């Protein structure tokens, strides 16, 4: 793999940052939609030891954790993108 100049990587990192932002926003919308579900209308597999409420809580908790992780990664990536924008080579 050849070396790359900062100014060559800047647009790629910007594109990656945008993609991560879109994924994060999409996940937030998905979690919000799940929060509106009526547990009276849901069911779990008959063999499950978990109740409907427990299962939905697990779904929402895992989605919230994933969203938090993506938001953290997004912040780090945006920081790297901004820092990369200050670098250049001739």
C-alpha positions in Angstrom: 0.0 0.0 0.0 1.5 3.3 -1.1 1.7 6.4 1.1 -1.1 8.9 0.9 -1.0 12.6 1.5 -3.3 14.1 4.1 -5.1 16.2 1.5 -5.8 13.0 -0.5 -7.3 11.2 2.6 -9.4 14.2 3.7 -12.3 13.7 1.3 -12.4 10.0 2.0 -12.5 10.6 5.7 -15.2 13.2 5.2 -17.3 10.6 3.3 -16.8 8.0 6.0 -17.8 10.6 8.6 -21.0 11.3 6.6 -21.8 7.6 6.3 -21.4 7.1 10.1 -23.6 10.2 10.8 -26.3 8.7 8.5 -26.0 5.3 10.2 -26.2 6.9 13.7 -29.3 8.9 12.7 -30.9 5.9 11.2 -30.3 3.8 14.3 -31.8 6.6 16.5 -34.9 6.6 14.3 -35.2 2.8 14.5 -34.9 2.9 18.3 -37.5 5.6 18.5 -39.9 3.6 16.5 -39.3 0.5 18.7 -40.1 2.7 21.8 -43.6 3.2 20.5 -44.5 -0.5 20.3 -47.4 -1.6 22.5 -46.2 -4.6 24.5 -49.8 -5.9 24.5 -49.5 -6.4 20.8 -46.2 -8.2 20.9 -45.3 -11.8 21.7 -42.2 -13.8 22.3 -41.3 -17.3 21.2 -43.3 -19.8 23.4 -40.1 -21.4 24.6 -38.5 -18.2 25.7 -37.8 -17.7 29.4 -38.1 -13.9 28.9 -41.3 -12.0 29.0 -42.4 -9.6 26.3 -41.5 -6.6 28.5 -38.0 -8.0 29.3 -37.4 -8.8 25.6 -38.4 -5.3 24.5 -36.3 -3.7 27.3 -33.3 -5.8 26.0 -33.9 -4.6 22.5 -34.2 -1.0 23.5 -31.2 -1.2 25.8 -29.0 -2.8 23.2 -30.1 -0.3 20.5 -29.4 2.6 22.9 -25.9 1.2 23.7 -25.2 0.8 20.0 -26.4 4.3 19.3 -24.2 5.7 22.1 -21.2 3.8 20.7 -21.8 5.1 17.2 -22.2 8.7 18.5 -18.9 8.4 20.3 -17.2 7.0 17.2 -18.8 9.7 15.2 -17.4 12.4 17.5 -13.9 10.9 17.3 -14.1 10.5 13.5 -15.2 14.2 13.2 -12.3 15.2 15.4 -9.9 13.2 13.2 -11.4 14.7 10.1 -11.0 18.2 11.4 -7.4 17.6 12.5 -6.6 16.0 9.1 -7.9 19.1 7.5 -5.2 21.1 9.2 -2.4 18.9 7.7 -0.9 19.1 4.2 2.1 18.0 2.3 3.6 19.5 -0.8 
